[in-house]
Each structure stands twice: as C-alpha cells, then as structure tokens.
Amino acid sequence: MLKFICRKIYNVSNNFAYYFRQFWFRRLFKSMGENSRMYGRFSVIKPENISFGANSTINDNCILNAADKIVIGDNVHISAGATLLTAGLYKEPENNDRPHFTKPIEIKNGAWIGANAILLPGITVGENAIVGAGAVVTKDVQNNQVVAGVPAKALKQK
C-alpha cells in the first residue's frame, strides 16, 4: 500500500512540475503553440525573441541564443545539445574592434535538428528537412533536404 501511495505522489508531483514548466514557458517566450514541449535543462538568451509553433519539442542541453528572432514552426524537433546562434562577430576588425552582428534563424514546419547540431546566424531550415547530429549549418537548408557534416553539406533530397 505504501508503495502505491508513493508512486501516486511521485506521479502527481511529476505532472505538476511538467504543467508548471509549460505555464512558465508560455509566459517567457514570445509565443508557444499547443502541445509544444521542453525537456530537461536548456539555456535561453532573450526568450522574448523566440516563437514556437504547435507540437514542437526541445530537448536537454540546448542553447537558444536569441539576440535576434528565432522562429520555430509546427512539428519541429530539436534534439539534445543543439545550439541556435543568432549573433556573431564580424570577420574584419575595425580599429582592432570586432563589432557584433545579429541575424534571425527560421526553422520551418516538420524539420528535425539532430543532437549537438549548430545553426549559425541567418540560417533558414526548410520544411521537413533533417540536420544530422553534430552538423554545423552555415548555409540555408532546402525543403526536404538532409544535411550533415562540418560544414553541413547536402546528403540527399527526401
């Protein structure tokens, strides 16, 4: 009987924590669609610049650096450890100073970002595209395209 009660208390507290996190994220981000989920710990810079579509997922250890807009469409899955960077430094220094720049990132509906992938500023990931694990995306990914590698290169068109 004690085991049953402990299990029920655990389930209730787990559900409470899940719903509290969802409640908190809905207020934190610019917008968040229905059934979008966030798992584990992740880092967010300027959450007011991030918009989520419906049924999207972000997993553990992701970094969302939203110095500029990040728009995540419907049914997007971002795997553990992925990094989305909207800011960088200019290559050519002016007076030994490297000024920052920002460019938005857009991930369209149905895309999947693999574990530990890095998306650099100004990237658009097309609909139903797949970014392989560990890829560094320096150029836009077309609709239904699979990319992988450092830097990411097209492997095939779905």
N, C-alpha and C positions, 0 to 999 in steps of 0.2 A: 504494500500500500504506500509506504514511504517513497519507494522508487517511482511509482506512478505520480505522486504529488510533485516530487522534484522535477520529473520530466515535464509536467504541465506548467510549473512555474518557469522552467527554462524556456519552453515554447512561447509563453506569454511575454516574457522579458525580451526574447529574441524578436518577436513580432513588433513589440513596442519600439525597440531600437530601430528596426527597419523603417517603420512608419514615421518615426521622429526624424530619421535621416532624410527621408523623402520630403517631409514637410519643410525641413530646413533648407534643402537644396532648391526647392521650388521658390523660396523667398530669396535665395542667394543669387541664382543665375538670372539672366535677362528673361529667358523663357525656358520651359521644360515641358515637353509633350507627355501625354498619358503613357503610363507603363514604362517610362524610362527608368533605368536602374543604375545605381552606383555601388560598386562592391569594394570593400577594403579601404585602405588609405590611399589618397592621392593628393597631389599638390595643385593648387589653383592660384594663378595670379590674375587679378582683376576679373572676378566672376561675373560682374555686371556686363561684360562684353561677350558672354557665351550664351548661345541659343541651342537648345536640343529639340529634335523632333520626337515623334512618338516611337515607343518600343526600342529606344537606343540604349546601349549598355557601355559603361566604362568600368574597367577592372582595376585591380590593385596596382599601386605604384606608378600610375600615370602622372604625367606632368602636363598641365594645360597653362601655358604662358600666353595670356590673352591681352597683351599690350594693345593689340588691335582686335577686330572681331574674329570670333571662331563660330562658324555656323555648322552645326551637325544635323543632318537630315534624319528622316524616319528610317527605322530598322538598321541603324549603323551599329557596328560592334567594334569597340576599341579594346584590344587585348592588353594584358598586364605589361606594365613598363613602357608603354608607348609615350612619346613626347611630341607635343604640338607646340612649335615655337612661332610666334608672330613678330618677334623683334630680333634684330641683329645689329652688327656694326658694319659701317661702310669699309670697303677694302682699302681705298686710298685715303691716307690721313691728310687732314688739312691743318697745318701748323702743329704737327705732332699730336693732334687730337682726332680721335675716331668717333664721330657722331653716330648716334643710334638711328635706325630706321624701323618702321613697322609696316607690315603688310598683312591683310586678312588671310585666314585659312577657311576653305569651304570643303566639307565632306558631304557628298550628295547621298541620296537615298540608297539603302541596301549595301553600302560599302563595308568592307572589313579591313581593319588596320591590325596587322599582326603584332605579336609580342615584341617589345623593345624597338619598334619602328620609330623613326624620327621624321617628322614633317617640318620642313623649313618654311620661312615666311613666304606668303604669296601663293601657296600651293592650292590647287583645286583637285580633289579626288572625285572622279566621275561616278555615276550610278553603277551599282553592282560591281565595282572594282575591288580588287584584292591587293593589299600591300603586304608583302611577305615579311616574316619575322626578321628583325634586325636590319631592315632596309632603311636607307637614308634617301628620302624623296626630295630631289632638288628641282624637278620639273613636274608639270601637271600630269595627272594620270587620267587617261581617257575612259569613257564609259566601257564597262565590261572587260577591262584590261587587268592582267595580272602582272605585277612588277615585283622585283626582288633585287637585292644586291646593294653594294656601296660603290658609287651612287646607284640608285634604283634604275633598272632597265626593264623594258617590256619583255616578258617571257612568252606570253600568248594573249590572244584575244578570245574571250569566252564566247 
